[in-house]
Amino acid sequence: MKETIQNNNSNFKAGYVAIIGKPNVGKSTLLNTILGEKVAIVSSVAGTTRFSITGIKNLPNAQIIFFDTPGIYEPKNELEKRMYSYAYNSILDADVILFLINAKEGFIEYDYKILNKFREILNENKIEFEKVNLLCILNKIDLIKNTLEIEEKIKNIKNEFPFFKEIIPISALNNTNIDLLLEKIIKYLPYNQKLFEDEEAFKLPLKLQISEIIREKIFQNVYQEVPKSTAVVIEEIRPGDVDKNKIIIEAYIIVEKENHKAIIIGENGKKLKLIGTQARIEIEKLLNKPVFLSLHVKLKEKWTKKTDFLSQLGF
């Protein structure tokens, strides 16, 4: 990490915030809403965030560095082990931890499981649970029409989990109470100088941004038939041979089974064409240039268990 940046404001705060919670609870959506730009894959498919994606929110009185974790669970293969390590390290590095739950559902078994895993991680590293700045975030309050129901849920959580420093109802999708959330985060950040220059606000490497866009379109179109063990490799990004303003992108979709390959390609290649068209439109917005996207599907059996291939993908 770079040295802290000189800042003469003695009231300035800066620090790290980790976002944890069960799959599909809105962690990536919250991060994107706070940062005002799309940096994390957003999908209706649970557990699609693979990287501990970071983003920086610069405010007049604070600088907040966010970690969006891929999830906390018992890893079953090499891919999940590496994903788990990102989540694990993010928690240990954080000054504030946001524990997201679905406001409509309330606390369910999966939430308890995550809290228990969280306790285990802290105990392993001899960190006292009560001293952690753990904030409970009730996301998706837009699904609850009765405000009294929200108030009742907050009351129940306070009674059952007195260790939460704050309980904040929000809607990441509708940008409800996000300013309040930021105020509460800043409250628990340490007084500090800026950790990064404003223009250093983290962005994913271009190849990773593009691969995440393509992967999102795959999940949006074939999520019921193809599991999450799908990767996208960007082979090449280059200017066009004739039109130098056009960007040529060669990409491969990696699957574990032959029938998954057929599903993604679809009848007469229609599904792959749809995925490519949707991805190209979003990539053109990202690059602000016309794009020719060449998509191919490759079979690589048991790739989620192969350490060398996972390293090539950046895990």
N, C-alpha and C positions, 0 to 999 in steps of 0.2 A: 504494500500500500504506500502511496505517496505521503509525504509529510503534510501535516495539516496546513491549511491556508490561513495566512494572517488575517484576523478580523478584529477590529477594535471595539466592537459592541460586546460589552461584558454580559449582556442578557441573551446573547445568541446561544442557540442549542444545536447540537448535531449528533446523530447516532444512527443505529441500525435497528430495523424493524422486520421481524419474521412473521409471515402469514401462514397459519396452520389450520387444519380442519379436514373433514372427510371429503372424499371426491365429489365434485359437482356441487359444492356448496357456494361457489362464486368467488374463489380466491383470485383467479386470474382476472375476472371481470372487475373486481374491486381495485386491483393494481392498475388496470388500464384506465379506470374512471379517475383515480387519484392523479395519475400522471398525465391524463388528457391525451393519450396516444396509445396505439395498439402495440404493446411490446410482448405480450404473452398470448399464447394460443387460447382462444375462447371457443369452447365447444360444448354441446349438450352431452357429450360422451364423458363419463366419469374418468378422472385420472389421466388426462392427456398431457399435463404439464410434466416434462421430463427433466428440465434444467432448473437449477436454482436461479431463476432469472432475476436480475437486479435492475432497479430503476431509482432515479434520484428525484425527489421533490424539493425544489428550492423555493423557500418562502422568505419574506423580509426578516423574520426572527428565527428561522431554523432551516436546517438541511436534513432531510430524512432519506436514508438509504434503505430501500425495501428489498427483502428476499421473498420470493414466491416459491414455496417448497412444493416438490412433487408429491408429497404425502408421507405419512408416517405409518408403517405397517410392517409385517414380517415379510422380508424379501424371499421370493421363491426361485429366482434365477439370477444370473450374473447382471442382467440389465437392471432388475429391481434392487439388487444390492448396491449398485452404483447410484441409482436414484435415491435410495434410502440414505446413503452417505451425505448427499447434498442437503437433505432435510435435516439430518442430525447436526451437521456443522453449522447450518444457518441458525438453529436454535441456540447453540452455544455462543455464537457471536452476537446475538441480538441484545439490544438494550430494552426493547419492548417487544412483546409477542402478542399478536392478534389471533385469538382463537375464534374462528367463524363457526356458527351453527345456523341451521335453517330455522328461521323464526316461526314458520308455520308448523314444522315438526316438533320443535323444542328439542330437548336433549333425548337422544335415542342411544341404543346400545353402542353404535359405532363411535359416537362422541365420547362415551365413557372409556371405550377402548383406547382412543387417542390420548385422553387425559392420563390414563394409566401408563401408556408408553412414554408420555411426556415426563411423568414422575420418574420413571426408570432411567431416562436419559440424564435427568438432573442428579439423581442419586449416584449414578455411575461416575459423575464428575464432581461429586461432593458439593453440589449447589443446593442451598436451602429453598424449597418450593415456595415458601411464604415470602421470600425476598425477591422473587421474580416479578417483573412488571407485566403481569398477564391480564389482558383485557378481553372480555367476552363480547363478541360482535354478533348481534342478531341480524343476520342478513335476510333479504327477501321479505321485508315487512309490507311490501306492496301486495303480497298475497293475503294479507290480513286486513279485512275491512273495518273491524271493530277495534278502536284504539284501546278500549278497556282490556281487551284480550292481550294486547302487547304489554300493557302495564302489569297485568297479572303474571305473565311469563317472566318479566324482569324481577318481580317480587319473589317468585318461586326460586329463580336462579340465585338471588341474593341469599335466600335462606339455606339452600342446599350447597352452594359453593361460595362461602364467605371470602375465599382467597382471591377472587377476581377483584382487581383494583377498580375496574369500571365495567359497566354493562351498557352497551350502546346499541340502540336499534337503528338499522340503516337499510337502504335499498341501493346496492351498488349499481344495479341496472338503471335506476331512475335518478341517481345522484342525490338521494335523500340522506340528510344528516352527515354528508361526507366532510363538510367544514367542521362540524362538531367533533367528528372522529379525529381529524387532524389536530384540533385543539387539545384533545385528550392525549394523543400520542406525544405532542410536544411537551405536555405537562410532565411526562416521565422520562424524557430524554435528558442526558447530562449536559451541563453547560460546557460548551466546546466551541472551538473555532471551526470554520468550514473544513470539511474533510476532502472536498474535491472542488475544483474550479467549476463555475456554472456551465461552461461549454463542454465539460467532461461528463455530463449526464449520460449514464450508461445506455448503450444501445447494443442489441445483438449484432454479431458479425453478419454481414450481408448474406452470405450463404446460409447461415442459420435462420435468419429472418425469412428468406424465401422458402427454405425447406419446411418451416413451421406453417407458413401460409398454405403450401401444398398439402401438408399433412392434415391441416384443419379441414380442407375441402374434401379430403378422403373420408374423414369421420362424418362429415355432414351428409355425405351421399351414400355411404355403404356401412355405417356404424353397426347396423343390426347383423350384418353377415360376416364382417371382418373384425377380428379382435384388435386390441391395442398394439400388438406386436407387429407394427408396420413402421418402417423407417423411410425417410426420403434423403437421398444423397444428391447433392448438387455437383455434377461432374465438371461443368464449365460455365463461366459467365464471360461473354466477350461482345465487342461491338460487331454489328453486321458487316458482311463482306462488301456489300454495295452501299447500303444506307448506314453510315457510321453512327447515326443517332439512334438506330434501333439496337436493342440489346438481345443477344441470342443466349438462351439458357438451356443447357442440357441437364436433365434430371432423371433419376431412377427411383422408382418406388420399390422398396425391398419388402418381400413377404416371406412367410415361413412355409406355406403350403401351396400346392399347385391349384387347388380349388379357390384359394384366396386370390391368386393371380387372375383367374377367369372372372371372378366376381368384380374385381376392380376394372378390368378391361371392359366387361359387359358385352352384350350382344352386338356384334359388328363394331366393337370399339366405342359404343355410344357412351358408356359410363366414364371411361377414361377421357373421352373428349369433353364431357361435361365438367369433370374435375379440372382438366387443363384450362378450359375457358374461364371458369370461376377464379382459378388461381391467377391466371394471366391478368385479368381485370384488376385484381387487388395488387399484384406486383407492379403493374403500370402506375398505379396510384402511389406506390411506395417509391418508385424510381423516377416518376414524372417523365417517363420516356416510353415509346412504343416497345413492346416485348414480343419476341417469338419464343414460345415455350415448347420445348420438345420433351415429352414425357414417355418413359418406358417402364415396364414392370419386370422386375427380376425376382427369381426364386432363390432364396438362400436359407436352406433348412436349418432350424434351431439357431438362428443368428443371435437370439437374446441370451444364449448361453456361451457364446464364443467371445472370449476376452479380447482377442486381437482385433476382431471386427468392431466390437464396441468402442475400442480405443480409437479406431479410424473415424468413427462417428462423433467422437468428441466426448464420450462418457467417461 
